[in-house]
Amino acid sequence: MKKAIFLIAASLTLAACGAVSTNTSMYSAHQPVVQRTNYAIDLASDGSGVASADQKRLAEWLDALNLGYGDRISIDDDGYASSDAYRDVAAAAQKRGMLITQTAPKTTGAIAPGTIRVVVTRSQASVPSCPDWSTTTESNFNAGNHSNYGCATNANIAAMVADPEDLVRGRESSRLDRNSGKAAVNAYKNKTGGN
């Protein structure tokens, strides 16, 4: 009888060990995730550029978004905008230290004739599944990493990266110059209030 109880207890213990999922590699199961948010505004565009009332709206909108390093501004016009409208939007962006990117992301809703849509794309990096204390070290019989393994490192990388898009596709060496690193450091200082 004692032998049967011991075998049942041992089989239940082994079954419980098999149910515990473990990460036996050196890679973290928790990786940074980059989320993009698009902000859009439609502006009236006449033959001589963006209408003057809408130029003021654009300036106030860009100021309210508090543009920073890593934000991207693009123009979606469905072929309706004139080069003067592009010039007006580019001038407003340039006053805030930004450039217009080539392609605009897809946004909802149709663009009415005689208007252009200015889109600001902002990315944010985070590790949504951290911290993860779902497993304990006492039941680690497979020599696997703890469920929280890599959370601190990857959360710090997500918090410190100046442009979260770099986590998605990196950078080409042709885009780098000696001022791009300086701009990233200044953006981080401004965000954290550091010296």
GURO-968145 format. One line per field, with one value per residue (C-alpha): residue number from 1; y, x, z. Coordinates in nm, 3 decimals. Layout:
REM GURO-968145
pos <- [NUM | ...]
y <- [Y | ...]
x <- [X | ...]
z <- [Z | ...]
This chain:
REM GURO-968145
pos <- [1 | 2 | 3 | 4 | 5 | 6 | 7 | 8 | 9 | 10 | 11 | 12 | 13 | 14 | 15 | 16 | 17 | 18 | 19 | 20 | 21 | 22 | 23 | 24 | 25 | 26 | 27 | 28 | 29 | 30 | 31 | 32 | 33 | 34 | 35 | 36 | 37 | 38 | 39 | 40 | 41 | 42 | 43 | 44 | 45 | 46 | 47 | 48 | 49 | 50 | 51 | 52 | 53 | 54 | 55 | 56 | 57 | 58 | 59 | 60 | 61 | 62 | 63 | 64 | 65 | 66 | 67 | 68 | 69 | 70 | 71 | 72 | 73 | 74 | 75 | 76 | 77 | 78 | 79 | 80 | 81 | 82 | 83 | 84 | 85 | 86 | 87 | 88 | 89 | 90 | 91 | 92 | 93 | 94 | 95 | 96 | 97 | 98 | 99 | 100 | 101 | 102 | 103 | 104 | 105 | 106 | 107 | 108 | 109 | 110 | 111 | 112 | 113 | 114 | 115 | 116 | 117 | 118 | 119 | 120 | 121 | 122 | 123 | 124 | 125 | 126 | 127 | 128 | 129 | 130 | 131 | 132 | 133 | 134 | 135 | 136 | 137 | 138 | 139 | 140 | 141 | 142 | 143 | 144 | 145 | 146 | 147 | 148 | 149 | 150 | 151 | 152 | 153 | 154 | 155 | 156 | 157 | 158 | 159 | 160 | 161 | 162 | 163 | 164 | 165 | 166 | 167 | 168 | 169 | 170 | 171 | 172 | 173 | 174 | 175 | 176 | 177 | 178 | 179 | 180 | 181 | 182 | 183 | 184 | 185 | 186 | 187 | 188 | 189 | 190 | 191 | 192 | 193 | 194 | 195]
y <- [0.000 | 0.238 | 0.152 | 0.237 | 0.573 | 0.656 | 0.575 | 0.787 | 1.079 | 1.045 | 1.036 | 1.345 | 1.528 | 1.436 | 1.538 | 1.876 | 1.918 | 1.847 | 2.112 | 2.387 | 2.560 | 2.667 | 2.868 | 2.677 | 2.905 | 3.221 | 3.436 | 3.628 | 3.548 | 3.917 | 4.145 | 4.517 | 4.593 | 4.910 | 5.069 | 5.343 | 5.610 | 5.832 | 6.180 | 6.346 | 6.685 | 6.786 | 7.131 | 7.336 | 7.378 | 7.643 | 7.716 | 7.921 | 7.671 | 7.603 | 7.853 | 8.115 | 8.011 | 7.649 | 7.749 | 7.878 | 7.557 | 7.354 | 7.552 | 7.516 | 7.144 | 7.078 | 7.273 | 7.076 | 6.747 | 6.860 | 6.710 | 6.539 | 6.321 | 6.013 | 6.171 | 6.171 | 6.418 | 6.322 | 6.459 | 6.256 | 6.439 | 6.179 | 6.397 | 6.712 | 6.927 | 7.182 | 7.223 | 7.543 | 7.341 | 7.111 | 7.420 | 7.561 | 7.236 | 7.186 | 7.540 | 7.474 | 7.148 | 7.309 | 7.574 | 7.284 | 7.112 | 6.844 | 6.725 | 6.584 | 6.211 | 6.069 | 5.835 | 5.880 | 5.595 | 5.481 | 5.666 | 5.621 | 5.831 | 5.978 | 6.301 | 6.556 | 6.738 | 7.065 | 6.940 | 6.774 | 6.552 | 6.605 | 6.296 | 6.282 | 5.931 | 5.869 | 5.541 | 5.411 | 5.108 | 4.898 | 4.543 | 4.477 | 4.135 | 4.251 | 4.200 | 3.832 | 3.652 | 3.361 | 3.093 | 3.026 | 2.917 | 2.629 | 2.429 | 2.482 | 2.123 | 2.174 | 2.430 | 2.690 | 3.066 | 3.236 | 3.375 | 3.728 | 3.667 | 3.958 | 4.192 | 4.448 | 4.461 | 4.484 | 4.732 | 4.955 | 4.937 | 5.024 | 5.321 | 5.457 | 5.424 | 5.771 | 5.655 | 5.340 | 5.274 | 5.175 | 4.864 | 4.764 | 4.813 | 4.974 | 5.248 | 5.270 | 5.395 | 5.665 | 5.836 | 5.868 | 6.175 | 6.327 | 6.536 | 6.253 | 6.105 | 6.449 | 6.506 | 6.175 | 6.258 | 6.604 | 6.456 | 6.211 | 6.491 | 6.704 | 6.411 | 6.327 | 6.680 | 6.578 | 6.784]
x <- [0.000 | 0.282 | 0.455 | 0.139 | 0.098 | 0.464 | 0.428 | 0.112 | 0.281 | 0.591 | 0.385 | 0.187 | 0.512 | 0.655 | 0.330 | 0.350 | 0.709 | 0.603 | 0.331 | 0.581 | 0.705 | 1.066 | 1.294 | 1.620 | 1.777 | 1.974 | 1.712 | 1.449 | 1.087 | 1.011 | 1.110 | 1.042 | 0.727 | 0.702 | 0.359 | 0.289 | 0.026 | -0.083 | -0.222 | -0.385 | -0.526 | -0.698 | -0.616 | -0.773 | -0.537 | -0.602 | -0.393 | -0.143 | -0.078 | -0.242 | -0.513 | -0.397 | -0.652 | -0.541 | -0.175 | -0.251 | -0.441 | -0.143 | 0.103 | -0.113 | -0.165 | 0.207 | 0.282 | 0.017 | 0.175 | 0.510 | 0.711 | 1.035 | 1.315 | 1.176 | 0.843 | 0.772 | 0.564 | 0.419 | 0.164 | -0.117 | -0.304 | -0.435 | -0.288 | -0.484 | -0.212 | 0.000 | 0.372 | 0.291 | 0.093 | 0.392 | 0.611 | 0.383 | 0.372 | 0.747 | 0.807 | 0.591 | 0.776 | 1.114 | 1.038 | 1.009 | 1.328 | 1.145 | 1.154 | 0.878 | 0.911 | 0.848 | 0.555 | 0.251 | 0.095 | -0.257 | -0.522 | -0.896 | -1.138 | -1.119 | -0.936 | -1.174 | -1.074 | -0.900 | -0.756 | -0.438 | -0.385 | -0.081 | 0.010 | 0.242 | 0.359 | 0.487 | 0.636 | 0.669 | 0.864 | 0.770 | 0.785 | 0.418 | 0.460 | 0.710 | 0.755 | 0.664 | 0.672 | 0.455 | 0.712 | 0.913 | 1.274 | 1.182 | 1.014 | 1.282 | 1.387 | 1.470 | 1.749 | 1.543 | 1.553 | 1.313 | 0.997 | 1.122 | 1.455 | 1.546 | 1.271 | 1.505 | 1.745 | 1.477 | 1.264 | 1.571 | 1.651 | 1.289 | 1.299 | 1.636 | 1.619 | 1.580 | 1.395 | 1.185 | 1.176 | 1.543 | 1.429 | 1.218 | 1.450 | 1.772 | 1.948 | 2.140 | 2.494 | 2.431 | 2.176 | 2.418 | 2.627 | 2.801 | 2.496 | 2.240 | 2.381 | 2.390 | 2.023 | 1.927 | 2.115 | 1.957 | 1.611 | 1.667 | 1.790 | 1.487 | 1.253 | 1.407 | 1.503 | 1.868 | 2.182]
z <- [0.000 | 0.090 | -0.237 | -0.437 | -0.257 | -0.323 | -0.696 | -0.727 | -0.550 | -0.769 | -1.089 | -0.982 | -0.908 | -1.249 | -1.419 | -1.247 | -1.368 | -1.724 | -1.707 | -1.616 | -1.929 | -1.910 | -2.133 | -2.150 | -2.412 | -2.338 | -2.512 | -2.321 | -2.392 | -2.330 | -2.616 | -2.671 | -2.869 | -3.076 | -3.111 | -3.364 | -3.323 | -3.611 | -3.550 | -3.852 | -3.941 | -4.266 | -4.402 | -4.680 | -4.973 | -5.233 | -5.541 | -5.343 | -5.063 | -4.728 | -4.640 | -4.386 | -4.120 | -4.158 | -4.134 | -3.785 | -3.704 | -3.824 | -3.610 | -3.298 | -3.366 | -3.409 | -3.088 | -2.898 | -3.009 | -2.861 | -3.145 | -3.055 | -3.183 | -3.358 | -3.459 | -3.832 | -4.032 | -4.368 | -4.613 | -4.767 | -5.040 | -5.288 | -5.564 | -5.473 | -5.314 | -5.489 | -5.435 | -5.244 | -4.988 | -4.941 | -4.897 | -4.625 | -4.428 | -4.467 | -4.336 | -4.029 | -3.966 | -4.015 | -3.751 | -3.506 | -3.625 | -3.823 | -4.183 | -4.402 | -4.475 | -4.820 | -4.763 | -4.543 | -4.348 | -4.429 | -4.230 | -4.202 | -4.399 | -4.747 | -4.817 | -4.964 | -5.283 | -5.207 | -4.877 | -4.762 | -4.461 | -4.243 | -4.042 | -3.742 | -3.659 | -3.308 | -3.192 | -2.839 | -2.720 | -2.418 | -2.285 | -2.203 | -2.042 | -1.779 | -1.493 | -1.506 | -1.172 | -1.288 | -1.200 | -0.887 | -0.859 | -0.629 | -0.908 | -1.174 | -1.243 | -1.612 | -1.557 | -1.741 | -1.706 | -1.470 | -1.628 | -1.551 | -1.726 | -1.958 | -1.837 | -1.680 | -1.975 | -2.243 | -2.047 | -2.004 | -2.375 | -2.461 | -2.221 | -2.334 | -2.713 | -2.863 | -3.174 | -3.114 | -3.490 | -3.460 | -3.272 | -3.573 | -3.868 | -3.745 | -3.937 | -4.258 | -4.219 | -4.481 | -4.253 | -3.965 | -3.914 | -3.617 | -3.523 | -3.518 | -3.197 | -3.039 | -3.127 | -2.967 | -2.645 | -2.630 | -2.686 | -2.399 | -2.171 | -2.252 | -2.188 | -1.850 | -1.741 | -1.703 | -1.758]
